[in-house]
Amino acid sequence: MVSLARYLLEQTAARRKESACGDRLAVGCLFLERYRAVSRSTRAGHIANRNRRGAVESGPTFRSQQKQQSHRSMNTTTEPTTIRSFLAVLLVGIVAGVLAGIAMLVTMGILRLAFGWPTPTELIFDRLFPFLTVEFFISSLVKAGGYTPLKLQGVYGALAGQVAVAAIGGVIYSWYLNRLERRQHWGNANHGIIETRGWRLIVPGVLVATVLLVILLWPTLITNYHGLPPARARIVASLEMLISFSVCGFGIMLFHALLSARPAQSGTERGGVRTGRRRFVALAIGAALAVALNGLLRRLYRIGTFSYDGRQYSGPGVQKITPIRPRDEFYQVSKNLIDPMIVRDSWRLDIVGQVENPQVYSFADIAAMPAVEQETTLLCISYGIGSGLCSNAIWKGVPLPRLLAQVTPKPNVTTVLFRAADGYYETFRFEKAMEPTTLVAYEMNGEPLPQGHGFPLRLIVPGLYGEKNPKWLTRIELLDEADARLHRRHGCGFYKQQGWGRLGDAIPTHSRFDAPQVAGNHFAQPFIVGKTAELRGMAFGGNRGISKVEISTDDSKTWEEVEISQPGIKISWSLWRYEWTPREVGESQLVVRATNGEGKLQISEYRDQVPDGATGLHRVRANVVAS
């Protein structure tokens, strides 16, 4: 019975399920039939509507409106996209160029520090500096607050200018690639780290920049701070620019590739991560380069010449300079940011021009020649009345006439041109070069020339301003009067072309107070009435010597001859002393003057040192007090 009941229940459930499926199938078929009917009706309605609108849509007015609406839609969509694209191209180019410019400066710094290769900054300064007027130079120096600030401003401006030019190059490169990407499908491009199509712009750009600068800077390319001969120096200077500009060009390509987002990847999450990583790498490299550049600049600054050093010898211990260490006490003036560091073994001296037998000398050749020692005082054309840009030393070297005799000058020679490793150049007449006291010196006060004073060889020309005594000598060239370089506006010379020494280069007679301590236009300490005080000072007659020194204690009304305690020779200074006992309390105006070895009294009329060198008498106010 149980089995029968279970069987009947199962049969009943099966029939109910079949009935339900049939009902659902019937309902589905009915719905499908109704949907087909509605679809046929709807299509018929659409066809009728299109037929009714056909005439209107085919008219010119409708087409014009539709076209304008389409243009408005496109402009609204594309204008923000175009602006964003332009800004992206600009920003990537600027950043890539700045980072590449820093890499270029690091390269220049390494080559300058390690090998003495001149930087374009130094070559450009040397090329343009002689064309500045002396008035402009002095006004710039005053505005800058001194020679050191002026040099630093020039350095900062040059560094910023080079980075700015590199940034412009980066923008041009970015714009160039952007145009290529518009014309060609990205899938045909190289997907490596660097876009190889960029070489077509970078390589010609580097070559053109190098060639243009070589042409512009050709006269200064003989500069080499390790003292290479002029011919090799030109090759090295050109190679330095090619290497530095190549680093900049490759850097633009590399940093642009790292900073740019690939179109094929920019829309994907994975591509965005890769782009972010590349940009991080680019900025990390840039930060490392900036740190390296900062270190190089600090190192170069420490060994630089950022001072205009005129030693003032004063106080009771004033004496001849010969026993004073030259590196610490001898005045030093340099046009350079960093003085040459000559390698003596690679240094050479060329003697060329209007000669029968051109010669090239090594340092060993010069040192093997018969030498002389002579005491000679140097004085800068910027020496002010009573200032310290005047020093004395004993120099050892070969007389220039002996050296020139070996090359046999031609009869038409009138002028001698001297060139130095740092690009400095100067001229004076052949007759002066043939004086026996004109030396090519390699020792100073019994020691090899210090770096700052012209190691390994410099010129000593008694009687002419310091600018006529070039340091780091590398070439002597004999010229005839037809040479075009001698007919420039103010003459031929690094400072001469600015307008210095228009009235001549001979040093006039000078004298000054050195002790007791002088502070400006007065003695630093008061004198005591009735107490004798010793006054000391120096007198210098160029190459004419000193025969007499006089002092006035009443502002030039009366004069009294003083003792020349340490007489010099014709081409050196003399030191004098005077015992003065003040007779009354108050202020006294003390004045000193000298008579040179030719019997000519020192010029009393005041003239500023710019541009022809100073003249006038040193006047110092003395304050006399009661005991």
C-alpha positions in Angstrom: 0.0 0.0 0.0 2.8 2.4 0.8 4.4 1.7 -2.5 1.2 2.2 -4.4 0.6 5.5 -2.7 4.1 6.8 -3.4 3.7 5.8 -7.1 0.4 7.7 -7.4 1.9 10.9 -5.8 4.9 10.9 -8.2 2.7 10.5 -11.2 0.5 13.4 -10.0 3.5 15.7 -9.5 4.9 14.9 -13.0 1.6 15.8 -14.7 1.5 19.1 -12.8 5.0 20.0 -14.0 4.3 19.2 -17.6 1.1 21.4 -17.4 3.1 24.3 -15.9 5.7 24.1 -18.7 3.1 24.1 -21.3 1.4 27.1 -19.9 4.7 29.0 -19.8 5.6 28.0 -23.4 2.2 29.2 -24.6 2.6 32.5 -22.9 6.1 33.0 -24.4 4.9 32.2 -27.9 2.0 34.7 -27.5 4.5 37.5 -26.3 6.9 36.8 -29.2 4.1 37.1 -31.7 2.9 40.4 -30.3 6.5 41.8 -30.3 7.0 40.9 -34.0 3.8 42.7 -34.8 4.9 45.9 -32.9 8.3 45.8 -34.6 6.7 45.6 -38.0 4.5 48.6 -37.2 7.4 50.6 -35.8 9.6 50.0 -38.8 6.8 51.1 -41.1 6.4 54.2 -39.0 10.1 55.0 -39.2 10.2 54.5 -42.9 7.3 56.9 -43.3 8.9 59.5 -41.1 12.2 59.3 -43.1 10.3 59.8 -46.2 8.5 62.9 -44.8 11.9 64.4 -43.5 13.8 63.6 -46.7 12.9 66.8 -48.5 13.8 69.0 -45.5 17.1 67.3 -44.7 18.3 67.5 -48.3 18.0 71.3 -48.3 21.1 73.6 -47.9 19.9 75.3 -44.8 19.6 72.1 -42.8 23.1 70.9 -44.0 24.7 74.2 -43.0 23.1 74.2 -39.5 24.2 70.6 -39.0 27.8 71.4 -40.1 28.0 74.4 -37.8 26.7 72.4 -34.9 29.3 69.7 -35.7 32.2 72.3 -35.7 31.0 73.8 -32.4 31.0 70.4 -30.9 34.5 69.6 -32.2 36.0 73.0 -31.1 34.5 72.6 -27.7 36.1 69.2 -27.4 39.5 69.7 -29.0 40.5 73.2 -27.8 41.2 72.2 -24.1 42.9 69.0 -25.4 45.2 71.1 -27.7 46.1 73.5 -25.0 46.9 70.7 -22.6 49.0 68.9 -25.2 50.9 72.1 -26.0 51.6 72.8 -22.3 52.7 69.2 -21.8 55.2 69.4 -24.7 56.5 72.7 -23.4 56.9 71.5 -19.8 58.6 68.2 -20.8 61.0 70.1 -23.1 61.9 72.7 -20.5 62.6 70.2 -17.8 64.5 67.9 -20.1 66.6 70.9 -21.3 67.3 72.1 -17.8 68.5 68.7 -16.6 70.6 68.3 -19.7 72.1 71.7 -19.2 73.1 70.8 -15.7 74.8 67.6 -17.1 76.6 69.8 -19.6 77.9 72.1 -16.8 79.1 69.1 -14.8 81.0 67.9 -17.8 82.6 71.3 -18.3 83.6 71.5 -14.6 85.2 68.1 -14.7 87.2 68.9 -17.9 88.3 72.3 -16.4 89.3 70.9 -13.1 91.0 67.7 -14.2 92.6 68.7 -17.5 92.6 72.5 -17.6 90.4 72.7 -20.6 88.8 76.1 -20.9 85.0 76.4 -20.6 83.0 78.3 -23.2 82.1 80.8 -20.3 85.8 81.7 -19.9 86.4 81.9 -23.6 83.4 84.1 -24.2 84.5 86.5 -21.4 88.0 86.7 -22.9 86.6 87.3 -26.3 84.2 90.1 -25.3 86.1 91.7 -22.4 88.6 93.7 -24.5 85.7 95.3 -26.5 84.2 96.8 -23.3 85.2 100.4 -22.7 87.2 101.2 -19.6 84.4 103.5 -18.4 81.8 100.8 -18.7 84.0 98.3 -16.9 84.7 100.7 -14.0 81.0 101.6 -13.7 80.0 98.0 -13.7 82.6 97.3 -11.1 81.3 100.1 -8.9 77.6 99.0 -9.3 78.6 95.4 -8.5 80.4 96.5 -5.3 83.8 95.4 -6.3 85.8 93.1 -8.5 84.8 89.9 -6.7 81.1 90.6 -6.8 81.4 91.5 -10.5 83.2 88.2 -11.3 80.5 86.3 -9.3 77.7 88.0 -11.1 79.3 87.1 -14.4 79.6 83.5 -13.4 76.0 83.2 -12.2 74.8 84.9 -15.3 76.8 82.6 -17.6 75.6 79.5 -15.8 72.0 80.5 -15.9 72.3 81.5 -19.5 73.8 78.2 -20.5 71.0 76.3 -18.7 68.4 78.6 -20.4 69.8 77.8 -23.8 69.7 74.1 -23.0 66.1 74.5 -22.0 65.3 76.2 -25.3 66.9 73.3 -27.0 64.8 70.9 -25.0 61.6 72.7 -26.1 62.6 72.6 -29.7 63.4 68.9 -29.4 60.0 68.2 -27.7 58.1 70.2 -30.3 60.0 68.3 -33.1 59.1 64.9 -31.8 55.5 66.0 -31.2 55.2 67.0 -34.9 56.6 63.6 -36.0 54.1 61.8 -33.8 51.3 63.7 -35.4 52.4 62.8 -38.9 53.4 59.1 -38.2 51.5 56.5 -36.3 53.2 55.8 -33.0 53.2 52.1 -33.7 55.9 52.7 -36.4 58.2 54.4 -33.9 60.9 53.0 -31.8 59.7 52.1 -28.3 63.2 51.9 -26.7 64.3 54.2 -23.9 65.5 56.9 -26.4 63.5 57.9 -29.5 66.0 57.3 -32.3 64.3 59.7 -34.6 65.6 62.5 -32.4 69.2 62.0 -33.6 68.2 63.7 -36.8 67.8 66.9 -34.9 70.3 66.5 -32.1 73.4 65.6 -34.1 73.1 68.5 -36.6 72.3 70.9 -33.7 75.4 69.9 -31.7 77.7 70.2 -34.7 76.2 73.6 -35.7 76.6 75.0 -32.2 80.2 73.7 -32.0 81.2 75.2 -35.4 79.6 78.5 -34.6 81.3 78.9 -31.3 84.7 77.8 -32.8 84.3 80.5 -35.4 83.3 83.1 -32.9 85.9 82.3 -30.3 88.8 81.4 -32.7 91.2 84.1 -31.3 90.8 82.8 -27.8 91.0 79.1 -28.5 94.7 79.1 -27.8 93.8 79.3 -24.1 94.7 76.3 -22.1 95.1 76.3 -18.3 97.6 73.5 -18.3 99.9 75.4 -20.7 99.5 73.4 -24.0 101.0 74.9 -27.1 98.6 77.1 -29.1 98.0 74.6 -31.9 97.1 71.8 -29.6 95.2 74.2 -27.3 92.9 75.1 -30.2 92.1 71.4 -30.8 91.5 70.8 -27.2 89.2 73.8 -26.8 87.2 72.8 -29.8 87.0 69.2 -28.5 85.8 70.5 -25.1 82.8 72.3 -26.7 82.0 69.3 -28.9 82.0 66.9 -25.8 80.0 69.3 -23.6 77.4 70.0 -26.3 77.1 66.3 -27.1 76.4 65.6 -23.5 73.7 68.3 -23.5 72.2 66.9 -26.7 72.2 63.3 -25.5 70.8 64.5 -22.1 67.9 66.2 -23.8 67.0 63.0 -25.6 67.4 60.8 -22.5 65.5 63.1 -20.1 62.8 63.7 -22.7 62.3 59.9 -23.1 62.1 59.4 -19.4 59.7 62.3 -18.8 57.3 61.6 -21.7 54.3 59.3 -21.4 54.0 56.7 -24.2 50.7 57.1 -26.0 50.3 53.3 -26.2 50.6 53.1 -22.4 49.3 56.3 -21.0 45.7 55.1 -20.8 46.5 51.9 -18.9 47.2 51.5 -15.2 50.4 49.6 -15.9 51.5 52.2 -18.4 50.9 55.0 -15.8 53.1 53.2 -13.3 55.9 52.8 -15.8 55.7 56.5 -16.7 55.8 57.5 -13.1 58.9 55.3 -12.6 60.7 56.9 -15.5 59.9 60.4 -14.3 61.2 59.5 -10.9 64.4 58.2 -12.4 64.8 61.4 -14.5 64.4 63.7 -11.5 66.7 61.5 -9.4 69.4 61.7 -12.0 68.9 65.5 -12.2 69.2 65.8 -8.4 72.4 63.8 -8.4 73.8 66.0 -11.2 72.8 69.2 -9.3 74.6 67.9 -6.2 77.7 67.1 -8.3 77.6 70.6 -9.9 77.3 72.2 -6.5 80.4 70.3 -5.3 82.4 71.2 -8.5 81.5 74.9 -8.2 82.5 75.0 -4.5 85.8 73.4 -5.4 86.4 75.8 -8.3 85.5 78.7 -6.1 88.1 77.7 -3.5 90.9 77.6 -6.0 89.6 80.7 -7.8 90.8 84.3 -7.9 87.8 86.0 -6.5 89.7 88.9 -5.0 91.5 92.1 -6.1 94.4 91.8 -3.8 96.5 94.9 -3.3 98.8 94.5 -0.3 99.3 97.7 1.9 102.7 97.6 3.6 102.4 99.8 6.7 103.4 100.0 10.4 106.8 100.4 12.0 108.2 97.2 10.5 107.8 98.3 6.8 110.9 97.3 4.8 112.0 96.0 1.4 109.8 93.2 0.1 112.7 90.9 -0.9 112.6 88.9 2.3 108.8 88.6 2.3 107.2 85.4 1.1 105.9 86.2 -2.5 102.8 84.1 -2.3 101.6 85.9 0.8 102.8 89.4 0.4 103.3 90.4 -3.2 100.3 92.1 -4.8 98.4 90.0 -7.3 95.8 90.9 -9.9 94.2 88.4 -12.3 91.5 88.7 -15.0 90.7 85.0 -14.5 88.0 83.2 -12.6 90.6 80.4 -12.0 94.3 80.9 -12.7 96.2 78.4 -14.9 97.7 75.3 -13.3 100.5 74.7 -15.7 102.0 71.3 -16.1 105.7 72.2 -16.6 106.6 69.1 -18.6 103.9 69.8 -21.3 104.5 73.6 -21.3 106.2 75.1 -24.3 107.2 78.6 -25.4 106.9 79.5 -29.1 108.7 82.4 -30.7 107.2 83.1 -34.1 106.3 85.9 -36.5 108.8 88.1 -38.3 111.8 86.0 -37.5 114.2 84.0 -39.6 114.4 81.0 -37.3 111.2 80.2 -35.3 111.8 78.2 -32.2 109.9 76.2 -29.6 111.4 75.9 -26.1 110.6 73.6 -23.2 111.2 74.7 -19.7 114.4 72.7 -19.5 115.7 74.7 -22.6 114.9 78.0 -20.9 116.4 77.0 -17.5 119.6 75.8 -19.2 120.4 79.2 -20.7 122.6 81.7 -18.9 120.4 83.6 -16.3 120.6 86.8 -14.4 119.0 88.0 -11.1 117.6 91.6 -10.8 115.5 93.5 -8.3 112.5 95.0 -10.0 109.3 96.7 -8.7 106.0 96.2 -10.3 103.1 98.7 -10.1 99.6 98.2 -11.3 97.9 100.8 -13.5 95.1 100.8 -11.0 97.5 101.9 -8.3 95.8 104.8 -6.4 97.8 107.5 -4.6 99.0 105.9 -1.4 97.5 102.4 -2.2 99.1 99.0 -2.1 99.2 97.8 -5.7 103.0 98.1 -5.8 105.5 95.4 -4.8 109.2 94.6 -5.1 111.0 91.3 -5.7 114.2 89.7 -6.9 113.6 87.9 -10.2 115.7 85.3 -12.0 115.5 84.5 -15.6 116.8 84.9 -19.1 117.2 88.4 -20.7 114.7 88.7 -23.5 117.3 90.1 -26.0 119.3 86.9 -25.5 116.3 84.7 -26.3 115.2 86.8 -29.3 118.7 86.7 -30.7 118.3 83.0 -31.2 115.4 83.4 -33.6 117.0 86.3 -35.7 114.3 89.0 -35.9 113.8 90.5 -39.3 114.7 94.1 -39.9 111.1 95.2 -40.3 110.1 94.2 -36.7 108.5 97.1 -34.7 106.4 95.4 -32.0 106.4 92.3 -29.9 103.2 90.5 -29.0 103.1 88.3 -25.9 100.5 85.6 -25.3 99.7 83.7 -22.1 98.1 80.3 -21.3 95.0 82.1 -19.9 94.3 83.9 -23.2 95.9 87.2 -22.0 97.9 89.1 -24.5 100.0 92.3 -24.5 102.3 94.3 -26.8 105.1 96.9 -26.6 107.8 98.2 -28.8 110.6 96.1 -30.0 113.2 98.6 -28.6 111.8 98.0 -25.1 112.0 94.2 -25.6 115.7 94.5 -26.5 116.6 96.3 -23.2 118.8 94.1 -21.1 116.6 94.4 -18.0 113.6 92.9 -19.8 113.4 89.3 -18.5 111.6 86.1 -19.1 111.6 85.1 -15.4 111.1 81.7 -13.8 112.1 82.4 -10.2 110.9 84.9 -7.6 112.9 85.7 -4.5 114.9 82.5 -4.9 111.9 80.2 -5.4 110.1 78.9 -8.5 107.4 81.2 -9.6 104.2 80.6 -7.6 101.1 79.6 -9.6 99.5 83.0 -9.0 102.5 84.9 -10.3 102.9 83.1 -13.6 104.5 79.6 -13.2 106.5 78.5 -15.0 107.5 81.6 -17.0 106.5 85.3 -16.9 107.7 88.6 -18.3 109.3 91.3 -16.3 109.4 94.7 -18.0 110.9 97.5 -15.7 109.3 100.9 -16.0 106.0 99.8 -17.6 102.7 99.2 -15.7 102.0 95.7 -14.4 99.6 94.9 -17.3 102.6 94.9 -19.6 104.2 92.0 -17.6 102.1 89.0 -18.7 102.2 85.8 -16.6 102.0 82.1 -17.8 103.8 83.1 -21.0 103.3 80.6 -23.9 104.1 82.6 -27.1 106.2 85.5 -28.3 105.3 86.9 -31.7 107.3 89.6 -33.5 105.2 91.9 -35.7 105.9 94.5 -38.3 104.0 97.8 -38.5 101.7 96.6 -41.3 100.1 94.0 -38.9 96.4 94.9 -38.6 96.3 94.0 -34.9 98.5 97.1 -34.1 96.0 99.5 -35.6 93.0 98.9 -33.4 91.4 101.9 -31.8 93.5 101.9 -28.6 96.2 99.5 -29.6 96.7 95.8 -29.2 96.4 94.4 -25.7 93.8 92.8 -23.4 93.3 95.9 -21.3 94.7 98.3 -23.9 91.8 97.7 -26.2 89.5 98.8 -23.4 91.2 102.1 -23.3 93.7 101.8 -20.5 96.9 103.7 -20.9 95.9 105.9 -23.7 98.6 108.4 -22.8 101.3 105.8 -22.5 102.4 102.9 -20.4 105.4 104.3 -18.6 105.0 104.5 -14.8 105.3 108.1 -13.4 107.2 108.8 -10.2 105.3 107.9 -7.0 105.9 108.2 -3.2 103.8 107.4 -0.2 103.5 107.2 3.6 103.5 103.6 5.0 104.2 104.0 8.7 102.8 104.7 11.2 99.6 103.0 10.1 97.6 105.0 7.6 93.8 104.7 7.5 92.4 106.4 4.4 93.5 110.0 4.5 94.8 110.2 8.1 97.1 108.4 10.4 95.3 105.8 12.5 96.8 106.9 15.8 97.4 110.4 17.1 100.8 111.9 17.6 101.9 113.4 20.9 103.2 117.0 20.9 106.9 117.2 21.6 107.4 113.4 21.2 109.5 112.3 18.2 107.9 109.8 15.8 109.4 107.9 13.0 107.7 108.2 9.6 108.5 105.7 6.9 107.5 105.1 3.3 108.5 104.3 -0.2 109.3 106.1 -3.4 109.4 104.7 -6.9 110.6 106.2 -10.2 109.6 103.5 -12.7 112.9 102.7 -14.4 114.5 106.0 -13.6 115.4 105.5 -9.9 115.0 107.9 -7.0 117.4 110.7 -6.2 115.6 112.6 -3.4 112.5 112.4 -1.1 111.0 115.4 0.7 108.3 115.9 3.3 106.1 118.8 4.2 104.4 119.1 7.5 102.5 122.3 6.7 100.5 121.3 3.6 103.2 121.9 1.0 104.3 125.4 2.2 107.8 124.2 3.1 109.7 121.1 2.3 112.5 119.2 4.1 114.6 116.4 2.6 114.4 113.0 4.3 116.8 110.1 4.6 116.6 107.4 2.0 117.3 104.5 4.4 117.3 101.7 1.8 118.2 103.1 -1.7 117.0 101.0 -4.5 118.3 100.6 -8.0 117.0 102.4 -11.1 114.2 99.8 -11.6 113.2 99.3 -8.0 111.6 101.3 -5.2 113.6 103.1 -2.5 112.6 103.2 1.2 112.8 106.4 3.2 112.5 107.5 6.9 112.0 110.8 8.7 112.1 111.7 12.4 109.2 114.1 13.1 108.6 116.0 16.4 105.2 117.8 16.4 105.5 121.3 18.0 101.8 122.2 18.6 98.5 120.5 19.3 96.0 120.3 16.4 95.9 118.9 12.9 98.8 118.9 10.5 98.7 118.0 6.8 101.7 115.9 5.9 102.7 115.6 2.2 105.5 113.6 0.6 107.1 114.0 -2.9 110.1 112.4 -4.7 112.5 113.4 -7.4 113.5 110.7 -9.8 117.0 109.8 -11.0 116.7 112.1 -14.0 116.1 115.0 -11.7 112.4 115.4 -12.5 110.1 116.2 -9.6 107.0 114.1 -9.0 103.9 115.4 -10.7 101.8 117.2 -8.1 98.6 117.5 -10.1 96.0 114.9 -9.1 94.8 112.5 -11.8 92.6 109.4 -11.2 94.0 106.0 -12.1 91.3 105.5 -14.7 92.3 105.2 -17.5 95.9 106.4 -17.7 97.2 105.7 -14.2 97.2 108.0 -11.2 99.4 111.0 -10.5 99.6 113.4 -7.5 101.1 113.6 -4.0 100.2 111.5 -1.0 98.6 113.7 1.6 97.9 112.4 5.1 96.3 114.2 8.0 98.0 113.9 11.4 96.2 114.6 14.7 98.6 116.0 17.4 97.4 115.8 21.0 98.9 116.9 24.3 100.9 114.5 26.3 
